[in-house]
Amino acid sequence: MSIRNAKNRDLPAIGAIHKSQFGDHFLGQYSTRLLETYYGAFLGKSVFLVHETHETVDGFVLGAKSDQLSACRATFLRSALLRCIWETLFRPRLWREGMISGFSSLIAPRLRRGRSEDASTRPRLRLLSIAVSEEAMRKGLGTELMVAFERTIDDGSVCEYGLSFETTNYRAARFYEKMGFEVEMECKAGIYLRKKLVHNTSK
């Protein structure tokens, strides 16, 4: 068993894991092929780690600074816009969700700027996604990936990082509470958490 940087050859397994764990979420309703393209946009531009058991990828974690994540998403949309539109047309359930997601992405920054909390105090580095395969669940892989992610970003310049998940994802809520996260904000769109890092001074 090992944790290493994600590579291009890992994308089919990563897409399959995402599909199996987040199939009811917006992005998870698209094809595995499109998910591979999506995650491929983050390779080499983010902290992207996979857990491998007997040469089989059975988990991954992905995160980066907020502006880097936005740039990677933009790259994905530019390269796969037509396929996104084509797949959406054949999945009517996604029409409404897609419009809501697009609208939310436009107004969310304004809502955040309108909050009394200074935007500069919000975590600039965010964990975008973490998942393990069905076969690898309840074996501590999620915790191993989180620890590896934190070790990778702990270069002394990062004091904390954040993440978000849907309010109905109770399993995620229990996991992140166990990992020491605190609630940053709750809204209809989801729950936003943050975690302060304890720097390893022995490095």
C-alpha positions as CSV (number, residue, x, y, z in Angstrom):
1,M,0.0,0.0,0.0
2,S,1.3,3.5,-0.8
3,I,0.2,7.1,-1.3
4,R,1.7,8.9,-4.3
5,N,1.1,11.8,-6.7
6,A,-1.7,11.1,-9.2
7,K,-0.8,10.4,-12.8
8,N,-2.6,10.4,-16.1
9,R,-2.9,6.6,-16.0
10,D,-4.9,6.8,-12.7
11,L,-7.7,8.9,-14.2
12,P,-10.0,6.0,-15.2
13,A,-9.9,4.6,-11.6
14,I,-10.4,8.1,-10.2
15,G,-13.4,8.7,-12.4
16,A,-14.9,5.3,-11.5
17,I,-14.4,6.0,-7.7
18,H,-16.1,9.4,-8.1
19,K,-18.9,7.9,-10.0
20,S,-19.5,5.2,-7.4
21,Q,-19.3,7.5,-4.4
22,F,-21.0,10.7,-5.8
23,G,-23.3,9.3,-8.4
24,D,-26.3,11.3,-7.0
25,H,-24.4,14.6,-6.9
26,F,-24.3,17.0,-9.9
27,L,-20.9,16.1,-11.3
28,G,-21.3,12.4,-10.5
29,Q,-24.2,12.1,-12.9
30,Y,-22.0,12.7,-15.9
31,S,-20.1,9.9,-17.7
32,T,-16.9,8.4,-16.3
33,R,-15.1,9.5,-19.4
34,L,-16.1,13.2,-18.7
35,L,-15.0,12.7,-15.1
36,E,-11.6,11.6,-16.3
37,T,-11.3,14.8,-18.3
38,Y,-12.4,16.8,-15.3
39,Y,-9.8,15.4,-13.0
40,G,-7.2,15.5,-15.7
41,A,-7.4,19.3,-15.6
42,F,-6.0,19.2,-12.1
43,L,-3.0,17.0,-12.7
44,G,0.3,18.9,-12.0
45,K,-1.6,22.0,-10.9
46,S,-2.8,20.9,-7.5
47,V,-2.1,18.6,-4.6
48,F,-3.5,15.4,-6.1
49,L,-2.7,12.2,-4.3
50,V,-3.9,8.6,-4.8
51,H,-3.9,5.6,-2.5
52,E,-2.7,2.4,-4.2
53,T,-3.1,-1.2,-3.0
54,H,-1.5,-4.0,-5.0
55,E,-1.1,-1.6,-8.0
56,T,-4.8,-0.7,-7.9
57,V,-5.9,2.9,-7.1
58,D,-8.6,2.7,-4.4
59,G,-8.7,6.3,-3.2
60,F,-7.7,9.8,-3.9
61,V,-7.6,13.3,-2.5
62,L,-7.4,16.6,-4.3
63,G,-7.0,20.2,-3.2
64,A,-5.2,23.5,-4.0
65,K,-5.5,27.3,-3.6
66,S,-9.0,28.6,-4.5
67,D,-7.7,30.5,-7.5
68,Q,-5.8,27.4,-8.8
69,L,-9.0,25.3,-8.5
70,S,-11.0,27.9,-10.4
71,A,-8.3,28.0,-13.2
72,C,-8.4,24.2,-13.5
73,R,-12.2,24.2,-13.7
74,A,-12.0,26.8,-16.4
75,T,-9.5,24.7,-18.3
76,F,-11.8,21.7,-18.1
77,L,-14.8,23.7,-19.4
78,R,-12.9,25.1,-22.3
79,S,-11.7,21.6,-23.3
80,A,-15.0,19.7,-22.7
81,L,-17.8,22.3,-23.1
82,L,-19.4,20.6,-26.1
83,R,-19.3,17.2,-24.4
84,C,-20.8,18.7,-21.2
85,I,-23.6,20.2,-23.3
86,W,-24.2,17.0,-25.1
87,E,-24.4,14.9,-22.0
88,T,-26.6,17.4,-20.2
89,L,-29.1,17.3,-23.1
90,F,-29.5,13.6,-22.6
91,R,-29.9,13.9,-18.9
92,P,-32.9,16.2,-18.3
93,R,-32.5,16.0,-14.5
94,L,-29.2,18.0,-15.0
95,W,-30.8,20.9,-16.8
96,R,-32.3,22.4,-13.7
97,E,-29.3,21.5,-11.5
98,G,-26.9,22.9,-14.1
99,M,-28.8,26.2,-14.2
100,I,-28.9,26.4,-10.3
101,S,-25.2,25.5,-10.1
102,G,-24.2,28.2,-12.7
103,F,-26.4,30.8,-11.0
104,S,-24.9,29.9,-7.6
105,S,-21.4,30.2,-8.9
106,L,-22.2,33.8,-10.1
107,I,-23.8,35.0,-6.9
108,A,-21.8,33.1,-4.3
109,P,-18.8,35.4,-4.5
110,R,-21.0,38.5,-4.0
111,L,-22.8,36.9,-1.1
112,R,-19.4,36.1,0.5
113,R,-18.1,39.6,0.0
114,G,-21.3,40.9,1.6
115,R,-20.7,38.9,4.8
116,S,-19.3,40.8,7.8
117,E,-16.4,38.4,7.9
118,D,-13.4,39.7,6.1
119,A,-12.8,37.6,3.0
120,S,-9.0,37.7,3.7
121,T,-9.7,35.6,6.8
122,R,-11.2,32.7,4.8
123,P,-9.0,29.7,4.0
124,R,-7.3,30.3,0.6
125,L,-6.4,26.6,0.3
126,R,-9.3,24.2,-0.1
127,L,-9.8,20.5,-0.3
128,L,-11.9,19.8,-3.4
129,S,-12.5,16.1,-3.3
130,I,-11.7,13.0,-1.3
131,A,-13.1,9.5,-1.9
132,V,-12.2,5.8,-1.6
133,S,-13.7,2.9,-3.5
134,E,-16.5,0.8,-2.1
135,E,-14.2,-2.1,-1.5
136,A,-11.7,0.0,0.4
137,M,-14.2,1.7,2.7
138,R,-14.0,1.4,6.5
139,K,-10.3,0.5,6.4
140,G,-8.9,3.9,7.4
141,L,-7.9,5.0,3.9
142,G,-9.8,8.2,4.1
143,T,-7.8,9.2,7.2
144,E,-4.5,8.2,5.6
145,L,-5.3,10.3,2.6
146,M,-6.2,13.3,4.7
147,V,-3.0,13.0,6.8
148,A,-0.9,12.7,3.6
149,F,-2.7,15.8,2.1
150,E,-2.0,17.8,5.2
151,R,1.6,16.7,5.3
152,T,2.0,17.8,1.7
153,I,0.5,21.3,2.2
154,D,2.3,21.9,5.5
155,D,5.2,23.9,4.2
156,G,4.9,26.6,6.9
157,S,3.0,29.0,4.7
158,V,-0.4,27.4,5.1
159,C,-2.1,28.0,8.5
160,E,-5.4,26.4,7.6
161,Y,-7.5,25.0,4.8
162,G,-11.2,24.6,4.1
163,L,-13.7,22.4,2.3
164,S,-17.4,22.1,1.7
165,F,-20.0,19.4,1.3
166,E,-23.7,19.0,0.8
167,T,-25.9,19.3,3.9
168,T,-27.3,15.9,3.4
169,N,-24.0,14.1,3.4
170,Y,-24.0,12.9,7.0
171,R,-21.2,10.5,6.5
172,A,-18.9,13.3,5.4
173,A,-20.0,15.4,8.4
174,R,-19.0,12.6,10.8
175,F,-15.7,12.0,9.1
176,Y,-14.7,15.7,9.0
177,E,-15.7,16.1,12.6
178,K,-13.4,13.2,13.5
179,M,-10.6,14.9,11.5
180,G,-10.8,18.1,13.6
181,F,-12.7,20.5,11.3
182,E,-14.8,23.3,12.6
183,V,-17.9,24.8,11.0
184,E,-17.1,28.0,9.1
185,M,-20.6,28.6,7.5
186,E,-23.8,26.8,6.8
187,C,-26.3,27.6,4.1
188,K,-28.7,25.9,1.7
189,A,-25.8,25.2,-0.8
190,G,-23.9,23.2,1.8
191,I,-21.7,23.2,4.9
192,Y,-18.3,25.0,4.8
193,L,-15.6,23.8,7.2
194,R,-12.1,24.9,8.1
195,K,-9.2,23.3,9.9
196,K,-6.1,24.9,11.5
197,L,-2.8,23.1,10.8
198,V,-0.3,22.3,13.6
199,H,3.0,22.9,11.9
200,N,5.6,20.2,12.2
201,T,8.6,22.1,13.6
202,S,10.9,19.1,13.2
203,K,11.1,19.4,9.5
